[in-house]
Amino acid sequence: MRAPAPLGGDPGTVRALAVTLAGEGDWLGSLARSLRGLADPSLTTWDSAAGEAFARRCAGVAGVVDRLSRRYAVAAGALVALAGALTRAQAMVTGAQRVHQQAWPEFLAAGDAMSLAESSDDPAVRSTAPRLRARMVEAGERVQAAERTASDAWAAYRAADRQCASVLASLRDDGLSDSGWYDAVTTTRDIARAVDGVAGPAALLPVPPVRAVAAPVAAAAGAAGLAADAALLAVWGDGSWSSLALGAAAAAAGPVAGGLKTGARATNAAAQAAASTRIERRALRIGAHQRLAAAVGAPSARAYGKAPTHVARTVPWTAPSRRPGTWGRWAAEQGELRARAAVQSRWLDDWRAVTGTAGTSPRLLVTAWGVEGGGATLGQVSSARDARSAQASEQAVEAAGKRLTSGDPPQNAPQDVARHR
């Protein structure tokens, strides 16, 4: 027979956590009552539009805070019950271990003595065998009772632990936890942003094979991230319309700029040159409407010619000199060549192709560059706003965690409602 296994755990730590949760729940309940008071016209009067808007927001937030308070209170009650069950079970196991430690050696000693007495040739010694057997049986019964007590204590604690876990798990269904669909959409958004963060800069590199792969990947990732943001805002109210508009504008800047460049390249110079009169040549000029049709690929614009599309410039890598002292100059030259090639591929070649072809629109090309620059700026602004929002959320969560672990609610928590006039 094996001695009962000890039951670990610290009921004091569990009770301390329950006290902390209960205190936090009381503070949140007080805060919810204060928010309801601020939103109740019979208790608080606001003389400004901002105050009335604040009161309306308070009315919606009070219910959430109240549910959060109940969540903390229920969790604290479940932990108190678990701590009590752990205390009782540990006391039962400790007592069973003491009984087992005393009875088990007596059981072994009585059994050995009984065996010797039964095998003895002396009748007087053999006559003690029944008494030794009774002592062995009595010690064995105490051992078995100790083992049953320890087993029952373990079973009672496991039942209390399962009950506590069930209560805590049920709190996830109180409307405060994120649903599976919400987690799926946010995961999609995060993955799309990560992919766009890698493929977006790669699509700007003056390397045709890399750009051919990275550009469509970045576009698809940006569209997926924007769709996820729109779903989060429309369904769950997570986000803001201004941030969504910034992201949509930044994402649309690239395709819009590409379409404007296509419209700027459109030309009808050959047909104009073949016209016999000035009126015919003027009628054949491509106007803004026709250039926009060319930008979107309308069938009516397919008869137009276009300025030649250049091939992205590439700069072959050259091996550095074997002398280490010249490596810095070699790296600077390589960087300068690639920067110059990128500028020529991105702006100068387009400008030369458009201005060198009759009937094109340099003004529309400049507009396309402006749209590209604006989209990049909007993307940076949107990223900066998202970063600030994420940082603020992390700081709020960290502050709440510190309050939870310390068990001290804020000293300036509202306790009663004042009348505003």
Secondary structure, 3 states (H helix, E strand, C coil): CCCCCCCCCCHHHHHHHHHHHHHHHHHHHHHHHHHHHHHCCCCCCCCCHHHHHHHHHHHHHHHHHHHHHHHHHHHHHHHHHHHHHHHHHHHHHHHHHHHHHHHHHHHHHHHHHHHHHHCCCCHHHHCCHHHHHHHHHHHHHHHHHHHHHHHHHHHHHHHHHHHHHHHHHHHHHCCCCCCHHHHHHHHHHHHHHHHHHHHHHHHCCCCHHHHHHHHHHHHHHHHHHHHHHHHHHHHHCCCCHHHHHHHHHHHHHHHHHHHHHHHHHEECHHHHHHCCCHHHHHHHCCCHHHHHHHHCCCHHHCCCEECCCCCCCCCCCCCCCCCHHHHHHHHHHHHHHHHHHHHHHHHHHHHHHHHCCCCCCHHHHHHHHHHHHHHHHHHHHHHHHHHHHHHHHHHHHHHHHHHHHHCCCCCCCCCCCCCCC
